[in-house]
């Protein structure tokens, strides 16, 4: 077989995502689905139909999981998504982390939009942003702020907080705190 430079190969038609793409890894030729190989450096898209669009050291390890970019992000839940940022984790079923740093969405349909070191661990829980917030109750919401916790079912902390000793905690079912600091709603 003749050796042909890549630049001399004919251009392919549009790809549908079902094709296989040859790569050389560790001196061995292997293949990857086109849908899971887009760009970036040192990324691993190992789940069925998983995708990494770019960035560095990202992992999409479950079926249909996606990391759009960023650094050191891991989408390990089925149909999980991470938009970008760094060191974020989306491990729940259909969990989403929009961006930020060190955020975790670990339960089914949980969302962390952004911020830093936030954890949405309740089913269908949501954190808008801020830092060190926790939404662990069923359908619990923390809008933002610092060191706030919504642990009751359908509980809400809109914002506020001021560090560990100034945190707001909504732990009762259907409880809510609009803001401030050091508030508890049982």
Buried (B, 14 or more C-beta within 10 A) or exposed (E): EEEEEEEEEEEEEEEEEEEEEEEEEEEEEEEBBBBBBBEBEEBBBEBEBBBBBBBBBBBBBBEBBBBBBBBBBBBBBBBBBBBBBBBBBBBBBBBBBBBBBBBBBBBBBBBBBBBBBBBBBBBBBBBBBBBBBBBBBBBBBBBBBBBBBBBBBBBBBBBBBBEEEBBBBBBBEEBBBEBBBEBEBE
